[in-house]
Amino acid sequence: MQKPLIYRSLTATDFVDEFRRMNRGSGFTRDGLVSLFHYLEERADACDSPLELDVIDLCVCYSEHPNIESVASDYGVERDENEDDDEFTDRVRDEVENEGYMWKFEGGFMVEDC
């Protein structure tokens, strides 16, 4: 017999606090975690199903980058000398989205690669 599950609704602050409580906050800024929270909230709404908070899994599947150059470095993308910022960002996004998903937020870029 399966045990009943208890769900707890989290705010963005609760979400950030859970990362800190588990000593997993150093890989993300507060803005990055809030952005991740809203992204996951949208996914849960789209699936019409709650998501289980697994901080370790989220740390494995998501990475925060301060700028597009950092993302490009992780994916082995080098800037062409004639490329403007938008073209470079689009090319990096195309490379990332072969394997995952990337979005820009106020403090940088978040990459999902699981």
HUURQUI-V719549 format. One record per helix or strand. SS is the DSSP state (helix for helix, strand for strand). FROM is the first residue (numbers start at 0). LEN is the number of residues. If there is no record, write none. Layout:
SS,FROM,LEN
SS,FROM,LEN
This chain:
helix,11,10
helix,24,3
helix,29,18
helix,54,7
strand,61,4
helix,67,7
helix,84,12
strand,100,5
strand,107,5
